[in-house]
Amino acid sequence: MRTEAELEERLARPSAGLVEDMAKLDGDILVLGAGGKLGPSLVRLALNASGGSRRVIAVSRFSEPGLAQALERDGATVIAADVADDDALRALPDAANVVFLVGAKFGTQGREHATWFTNSYLPGRVADRFRGSRIAALSTGNVYPLVPVTSGGCAEDHPTGPVGEYAMSCLGRERVMSHFAETHGTPLALVRLNYAVELRYGVLVDLAQKILADEPIDLTTGQVNVVWQGYANEVTLRALPLAGVPPYVLNVTGPELISVRQAAEALGAALGREPRFTGEEAPTALLSNASRCHRLFGYPEITPAEMIEHTARWVAGGGHLLGKPTKFERRDGRF
């Protein structure tokens, strides 16, 4: 993965299990939020796994120049639309399967109303519009509270306890979509993702950039979960057949607990730089237990050690970055 084209190919490379699951899935797939940081690679993955047997419909405002045209060339049916507009939402084609990726995280502070609109109100409008579909909706591990780092993380049955308005609005997404699923009998899967990483963004990119800039790394949040983005995309698609009433809830992250200090030291060694640290590791962190996901779909194909190696090479070589820091170190929920 030395070029962006190679990275995109790897992110969109389906496993045999995904191909098998997609072969059993009837109908088209409509991806809402296809222009975000996850969307393009998930659309391409769905196309590759389906082998031309269905339409994969990519819906977004497509603010990035050239992205809509690129997805069309790859075989997607592209619709430029703002799903927050009721008329545009009603005009979208029906589809047996809907993947909902729309969400807002950054800029919450001072714009809480917009965050709640996007993360809680809009999902209800979508769930009502596609009441006859099967829906896999991307959620977040932020709906859980901070827990002891010795706990193994929150499993799906752990009580929710969101910290901050962003996390609360994401729990609102789950609750509102669950209401419409129960009301209309719409099969729903809620995918609680914790810190997906690839070479252009993620916790490891954040650490590598700080090391190269000689900025101190805050160790207060000393432990994190990370998972390869390609695996997260695959699980989101494979969650469609699991959708049910009541909703099927699935944590998605890697099996390892990653030490921020150790990850930074490994990145520093690969970059030829000594990382600087500030603070001390707190006894709690935002951690998810994804053992249910791993039992269903196996472990991610790329290990943390491999991700560290790839990330260091990419960032040191001036590879394209998305410029979207995770702010994983924040403990007050303000993003």
N, C-alpha and C positions, 0 to 999 in steps of 0.2 A: 504493500500500500504506500507507494512512493509518490503517486500523483492523485489528483482529485478524482480522475476517472477510475483509477484502480480502487480507491476508497468507495466510491459509489457502487462499483460492481460488487465489492465484498458485502456492503450493506444490503444489497438486493439479491444476494445469492440464497435461494431457498434450500432448506434441508429436505431430506427425503420424507420426513414426518410431515412437514408443512405441505408438500406436494400431495401427499396422501390425504391429508385433512381437507385441502381445497377441492380435491376430486370428489369428495363426499358432500360438499357444500353446494346446495342449489342456489341459482340466481346470481344476479350482479352484485358487485360491491361498490357502495357509495362512500367515499372518504370525505368527510367534512373537516376542513382545516388542513387541506392537502398542501398548502404553501408554507406551513410552519417548519420548524427545524426537524421534526420527525417526518412530516408528511411526504415529501418527495421520495425518500428511500422506502417508506412503507408502500406507497403506490407502486413503485417499481418492483418491490418484492411480491406484491399481490399479482402483478402482471406475470412475472416470471414463474410463480408457483401455479398459476392458472393455465398457462400454456395456450392462451387464446380461446379458452373455453367459455369465457364470460366477459362482459364489459366491466372494467374498473373505472369508475367515474370520479374524477378528482375535482373537488369544489373548493374554491378559495377566492379571495380578492386578488391574489397573485400580484402583490406589490413588487416582488423581485423581478427585474427585467429579464425576459427570456425564459423564465421557468415554465410558464404555461406551454410555450412552444416546444420546449425540451420534453415535457411529459407527453405531449401529443405525438412527438416523434417516437417515443418509447412505446406507444400503443394505447395510452390512456384516453378516455373521453373527458375532455376538459371543459368545465363550466366556470366562468368567472362570475362570481356572485358573492354578495355580502349576506351571510345567513342571518345576521342580526336584523335585516330588513324583512318584515313579514311577507311582503309581496314576493321578494326573491326566494324566500324559504318555501312558500306555497308553490312556486313555479318549478321547483326542482323535481326531477323525475322520481317516481317510486323505485325502490330497490329492495330486494329481499334481505340484503345485509347492509348495515350502516356502521361505519367506524367513525366515532366522534372524537376528534382531536382538538377541538377549539378550546382555548383557555387563555387566561391572563394571569401572569405572576408578577412581573416587574413593573414598577411604577405604582404599586398599591398605595404607598404612603401619599396621602393627599388626594388620591383618586379612588377612594374606597368604593364609592357608588358605582364607578365603571367596572371595577373588579367584580362586584356582586352581580351586576347585570350580565357580564360575560360568563361568569363561573356558576351562577345559580339560576337566574331567570331564563337566559337563553337555552340552556340544556332542557328546561321544561318545555319550551316552545318546540324544540327539535323532537323530543320524545313524543309530544302530542302529534306533531306532523307525521312522524314515521311510526305511528302506533301499530301498523301492520307489518313492520320489519323486525328483524333480529338485530340487536344493537350491542356493539362492544364500545364502551365509553372509557376513555383514558382518564384516570384519576391520579392520585398521588399518595405516597406514604406520609405526606404532611398531615393527613387527617388523624394520625396517631400522636400521642404525647411523646415527649422525651422520656426515655427509659434507661435504666442502668445498663452500662456497656457489658455487664456480665449476664444480662438477661437472655441473650440470644435474639433480641429484637421482637417486634410485635407480629404475631400471627394474625390471620384474618379475623379471628374471633376475639381479639384484644379490644377492650373498650376504646372508642375513639376519644380523642382529647386534643383537638387542633389548637395550635398556638398562633395567635395573630389572625388578622382579618383575611389574608390570602387563604390560609389553611381552613378557616371557618367557611369561607365561600366555596371551597372545594368540597367540604362535607355537605354544604348546601346543594351542590351539583348532584351528589350521590342521592341525597334524600329526595330532591325534587324529581329526578329521573326515576327513582324507585317508586314514587307515588304514581307516576303515569304508567309505569310498567305494571303495577298492581291493578290500577284502574282499568287499563285496556287489555291486560293479559299479554303485554309485549315482552318477549324474552330479552333479558338484559344481562350483560356481563360488565362488572366494574373492575378495571385494571389499575391497581394501585402501584404505580411505578416509582422507584427510588433511584435517582441519580444515574440515568443512562449516560454513557460516555462514548464518544468517537474521537477522531483526531482533530476535529475543528472546534469542539466545545466539551465541557464537562469538568468534573472536579480535577482530573489529572492535568488538563490544559490550564486550569486556573493556577494550580501549584507550579507547573513548569514556567508560566509567565512570570509569577512572582520571583522564582529563583533567578531567571535571566535578568529581571529588573532589579535584583538585589533588594527586594521588598520583604519585610518580615512576614512569616506565616503564623497566623494565630492558631494556637493548638488547643484552645478552649474546647471546641468541638473536635475531639481527638480521634474519633472513630467514625467511619462512614461506610455505607454500602455503595457499590458501583456495579454497573452491568453494561456489557457491550450493547450498543444501540441496535445492531442487527438482530440480536436475540430478543430485545424488547419489542421490536417490530413484529418478529415472527410470533411471539406469544400473544400479542394483541390480535393478530389475525386468527390464531388458533383458539382464541377465547370465544370467537363467534359461535362455534357449535356447542360451547358450554353454557351459553346464555340461557337464562331461565327465569321463572317467577316462583318464589322471590329471586332477586338478582343473584348471580354467581359472583363472588368476590374473590379476586386473585391478586396476591402480592407478586410483584416482579422486580427482582434485583438479583445480584450475584450471591453465591453461597458463602462468600468470605466476609469477615469483618476486617475492614482495611484500616490500618493505623495511618493517620495523616502524617505523623512524624516519619514513619518508616517509608511510606510512599514518596514523601518529599526527599528523603535521603537517597532513595533509589533513583529518582529522577535527577537529583543533583549529581550523582555519580555518572549517570549517562550523559549529562550535559556538561560535565567538567566544571561544575560550580558547587560551592558549599552553601546549602540553604541556611537562612537565618530564621530563628523562631522567636515567638513572643507568647507569653501566657503558659498556663499549665493545663493538662488534660482534665476536663470535668468528668465526674463519675457518670454522667448521663449524656445521651445523644439521640438523634432521630434515626432509629434503626428498624428495619423490617426483616421478618423471617419469611423467606420465600420457599420453604421446603415443599409446600404443596405444588408450587409451580415446577420445581425440579423433579418431583416425583412424576408429574404428568409429562414433562417435555425434556427432561434431562438437564445437564448443566450447560451454561454458555460455552460456545466453542473457543472463545478467546479468553485466556486467563488474565488476572490482574498484572502478573509479571510481563506478559506479552503486551498488554495495553500500555504499560509504563514504557517499555522499549520503543514501541511504535510512536507513542506520543512525544517522547524526547526527540526522536529523529525528525518527526514532522515539525515540531515547534522550532527546533534548532535550525532546520533547513528553510525556515521562512514559509512554511505551508500556510495556505489560506485558513483563517480563523473566522468564526461567526461573530465574535465580539459580544458574546452573551454569557457573562460570568454567572455561575450557579448561585453564588452567595451562600454556599453551604455552611459557612462559619456563623451565619446569623442564628441566634437562639431565641430572638424575640418575635420571630414571624414577620418582620418588616422587610419587604423586598422592594 
